[in-house]
Amino acid sequence: MGFRFTDLFVPRHMHKNPEYRKEGAAMLTDKAVLAKMAEIDIDEGVRQAAAKRLSELKDMKGSS
């Protein structure tokens, strides 16, 4: 399994490692991508992180 050189060029939210995908979800601002991650990612933790970030973005827009 190990590290691959190509892993350097994969966006965090698309990485094969779920921990990296969680980190990526926390940095995303694209609501469509977050919604898709929250719906279909195979890792429950990633789905939850994406849903949480999506909720934060909606709250931020509503409070301004």
N, CA, C and O atoms as a DFTB+ gen file, in Angstrom:
256 C
 N C O
     1  1       0.845      -1.169       0.000
     2  2       0.000       0.000       0.000
     3  2       0.890       1.230       0.000
     4  3       1.113       1.612      -1.149
     5  1       1.393       1.873       0.825
     6  2       2.424       2.901       0.768
     7  2       2.106       4.178       0.010
     8  3       1.036       4.340      -0.577
     9  1       3.065       5.061       0.047
    10  2       2.948       6.374      -0.571
    11  2       3.271       6.302      -2.050
    12  3       4.204       5.608      -2.455
    13  1       2.513       7.009      -2.844
    14  2       2.775       7.104      -4.276
    15  2       3.081       8.552      -4.621
    16  3       2.523       9.472      -4.024
    17  1       3.959       8.747      -5.574
    18  2       4.319      10.081      -6.019
    19  2       3.083      10.840      -6.494
    20  3       2.965      12.042      -6.257
    21  1       2.178      10.160      -7.151
    22  2       0.975      10.810      -7.672
    23  2       0.063      11.309      -6.553
    24  3      -0.778      12.177      -6.788
    25  1       0.218      10.767      -5.324
    26  2      -0.582      11.229      -4.194
    27  2      -0.338      12.701      -3.890
    28  3      -1.182      13.353      -3.275
    29  1       0.800      13.228      -4.311
    30  2       1.110      14.635      -4.076
    31  2       0.195      15.563      -4.864
    32  3       0.010      16.720      -4.486
    33  1      -0.369      15.073      -5.939
    34  2      -1.134      15.906      -6.853
    35  2      -2.645      15.696      -6.762
    36  3      -3.401      16.276      -7.542
    37  1      -3.075      14.888      -5.836
    38  2      -4.501      14.617      -5.664
    39  2      -5.059      15.611      -4.647
    40  3      -4.503      15.747      -3.558
    41  1      -6.145      16.307      -4.980
    42  2      -6.753      17.199      -3.990
    43  2      -7.131      16.414      -2.735
    44  3      -7.554      15.261      -2.824
    45  1      -6.979      17.031      -1.586
    46  2      -7.234      16.327      -0.324
    47  2      -8.618      15.691      -0.278
    48  3      -8.762      14.576       0.224
    49  1      -9.621      16.365      -0.782
    50  2     -10.981      15.819      -0.686
    51  2     -11.195      14.624      -1.614
    52  3     -12.238      13.973      -1.557
    53  1     -10.199      14.332      -2.478
    54  2     -10.308      13.189      -3.382
    55  2      -9.273      12.097      -3.070
    56  3      -9.174      11.109      -3.797
    57  1      -8.520      12.275      -2.011
    58  2      -7.450      11.341      -1.659
    59  2      -8.030       9.984      -1.271
    60  3      -9.166       9.903      -0.804
    61  1      -7.263       8.934      -1.461
    62  2      -7.754       7.590      -1.110
    63  2      -7.832       7.393       0.406
    64  3      -8.590       6.547       0.880
    65  1      -7.059       8.161       1.163
    66  2      -7.058       8.052       2.622
    67  2      -8.216       8.881       3.188
    68  3      -8.289      10.084       2.935
    69  1      -9.118       8.258       3.948
    70  2     -10.265       8.994       4.473
    71  2      -9.883      10.149       5.408
    72  3     -10.599      11.149       5.468
    73  1      -8.784      10.027       6.126
    74  2      -8.356      11.117       7.006
    75  2      -8.032      12.365       6.191
    76  3      -8.356      13.476       6.610
    77  1      -7.404      12.197       5.047
    78  2      -7.115      13.327       4.168
    79  2      -8.403      13.895       3.576
    80  3      -8.527      15.108       3.405
    81  1      -9.357      13.024       3.263
    82  2     -10.623      13.500       2.725
    83  2     -11.378      14.324       3.764
    84  3     -12.013      15.321       3.422
    85  1     -11.313      13.911       5.034
    86  2     -11.940      14.695       6.109
    87  2     -11.311      16.080       6.184
    88  3     -12.020      17.082       6.282
    89  1      -9.980      16.139       6.139
    90  2      -9.279      17.427       6.161
    91  2      -9.685      18.269       4.958
    92  3      -9.909      19.474       5.074
    93  1      -9.775      17.626       3.816
    94  2     -10.169      18.332       2.603
    95  2     -11.574      18.892       2.702
    96  3     -11.832      20.009       2.254
    97  1     -12.473      18.135       3.278
    98  2     -13.852      18.595       3.434
    99  2     -13.906      19.840       4.312
   100  3     -14.694      20.751       4.059
   101  1     -13.075      19.875       5.333
   102  2     -13.062      21.018       6.254
   103  2     -12.574      22.302       5.587
   104  3     -12.843      23.397       6.081
   105  1     -11.860      22.176       4.470
   106  2     -11.312      23.352       3.777
   107  2     -12.144      23.763       2.566
   108  3     -11.975      24.868       2.049
   109  1     -13.029      22.900       2.113
   110  2     -13.798      23.180       0.898
   111  2     -14.839      24.272       1.105
   112  3     -15.368      24.459       2.200
   113  1     -15.112      24.980       0.030
   114  2     -16.208      25.954       0.033
   115  2     -17.224      25.640      -1.063
   116  3     -18.259      26.300      -1.158
   117  1     -16.940      24.652      -1.875
   118  2     -17.837      24.260      -2.962
   119  2     -18.966      23.397      -2.393
   120  3     -18.765      22.234      -2.042
   121  1     -20.144      23.992      -2.313
   122  2     -21.281      23.303      -1.695
   123  2     -21.721      22.065      -2.466
   124  3     -22.176      21.089      -1.869
   125  1     -21.587      22.100      -3.783
   126  2     -21.981      20.938      -4.587
   127  2     -21.071      19.747      -4.303
   128  3     -21.540      18.615      -4.185
   129  1     -19.779      20.004      -4.197
   130  2     -18.825      18.924      -3.904
   131  2     -19.064      18.391      -2.494
   132  3     -19.068      17.180      -2.278
   133  1     -19.262      19.287      -1.548
   134  2     -19.525      18.863      -0.171
   135  2     -20.800      18.032      -0.074
   136  3     -20.838      17.026       0.633
   137  1     -21.838      18.453      -0.782
   138  2     -23.097      17.705      -0.760
   139  2     -22.904      16.303      -1.317
   140  3     -23.448      15.337      -0.784
   141  1     -22.132      16.195      -2.385
   142  2     -21.866      14.890      -2.987
   143  2     -21.059      14.011      -2.027
   144  3     -21.344      12.825      -1.862
   145  1     -20.042      14.621      -1.395
   146  2     -19.243      13.866      -0.421
   147  2     -20.124      13.373       0.731
   148  3     -20.013      12.224       1.157
   149  1     -20.993      14.246       1.227
   150  2     -21.868      13.892       2.341
   151  2     -22.837      12.779       1.965
   152  3     -23.300      12.024       2.819
   153  1     -23.127      12.694       0.699
   154  2     -24.088      11.695       0.229
   155  2     -23.442      10.351      -0.096
   156  3     -23.989       9.306       0.257
   157  1     -22.280      10.359      -0.765
   158  2     -21.796       9.088      -1.329
   159  2     -20.423       8.600      -0.873
   160  3     -20.018       7.506      -1.265
   161  1     -19.698       9.359      -0.066
   162  2     -18.377       8.862       0.331
   163  2     -18.531       7.546       1.086
   164  3     -19.483       7.371       1.847
   165  1     -17.608       6.632       0.879
   166  2     -17.714       5.313       1.507
   167  2     -17.400       5.343       3.000
   168  3     -17.767       4.419       3.726
   169  1     -16.729       6.388       3.463
   170  2     -16.367       6.495       4.875
   171  2     -17.383       7.371       5.616
   172  3     -17.631       8.512       5.227
   173  1     -17.953       6.836       6.665
   174  2     -18.969       7.579       7.418
   175  2     -18.403       8.865       8.014
   176  3     -19.089       9.888       8.041
   177  1     -17.162       8.824       8.490
   178  2     -16.538      10.010       9.062
   179  2     -16.384      11.126       8.040
   180  3     -16.547      12.301       8.369
   181  1     -16.073      10.764       6.811
   182  2     -15.941      11.747       5.737
   183  2     -17.323      12.332       5.418
   184  3     -17.458      13.542       5.233
   185  1     -18.333      11.484       5.355
   186  2     -19.691      11.969       5.104
   187  2     -20.113      12.962       6.178
   188  3     -20.699      14.001       5.871
   189  1     -19.818      12.646       7.434
   190  2     -20.174      13.535       8.539
   191  2     -19.399      14.852       8.471
   192  3     -19.968      15.918       8.708
   193  1     -18.110      14.784       8.149
   194  2     -17.291      15.999       8.045
   195  2     -17.797      16.897       6.923
   196  3     -17.846      18.117       7.074
   197  1     -18.169      16.297       5.805
   198  2     -18.682      17.074       4.676
   199  2     -20.026      17.717       5.034
   200  3     -20.263      18.879       4.705
   201  1     -20.887      16.981       5.692
   202  2     -22.185      17.525       6.098
   203  2     -21.999      18.659       7.100
   204  3     -22.696      19.671       7.027
   205  1     -21.081      18.500       8.017
   206  2     -20.801      19.545       9.012
   207  2     -20.302      20.808       8.323
   208  3     -20.764      21.906       8.634
   209  1     -19.365      20.666       7.391
   210  2     -18.826      21.824       6.681
   211  2     -19.916      22.501       5.854
   212  3     -19.987      23.729       5.806
   213  1     -20.742      21.723       5.220
   214  2     -21.853      22.268       4.434
   215  2     -22.781      23.085       5.336
   216  3     -23.227      24.168       4.954
   217  1     -23.064      22.576       6.508
   218  2     -23.904      23.280       7.469
   219  2     -23.235      24.582       7.920
   220  3     -23.899      25.611       8.047
   221  1     -21.936      24.539       8.159
   222  2     -21.200      25.747       8.558
   223  2     -21.280      26.817       7.474
   224  3     -21.488      27.994       7.768
   225  1     -21.116      26.408       6.243
   226  2     -21.173      27.364       5.137
   227  2     -22.560      27.987       5.023
   228  3     -22.684      29.184       4.765
   229  1     -23.585      27.196       5.211
   230  2     -24.950      27.726       5.150
   231  2     -25.192      28.708       6.290
   232  3     -25.823      29.746       6.095
   233  1     -24.687      28.380       7.487
   234  2     -24.841      29.266       8.650
   235  2     -24.086      30.577       8.442
   236  3     -24.586      31.640       8.808
   237  1     -22.905      30.514       7.866
   238  2     -22.103      31.715       7.631
   239  2     -22.815      32.654       6.661
   240  3     -22.810      33.870       6.853
   241  1     -23.417      32.098       5.636
   242  2     -24.119      32.925       4.660
   243  2     -25.346      33.556       5.289
   244  3     -25.661      34.717       5.026
   245  1     -26.036      32.794       6.117
   246  2     -27.247      33.298       6.750
   247  2     -26.993      34.359       7.806
   248  3     -27.878      35.165       8.096
   249  1     -25.793      34.373       8.387
   250  2     -25.504      35.323       9.462
   251  2     -24.951      36.641       8.960
   252  3     -24.825      37.583       9.743
   253  1     -24.614      36.743       7.669
   254  2     -24.041      38.003       7.186
   255  2     -25.068      38.944       6.631
   256  3     -24.725      40.041       6.189
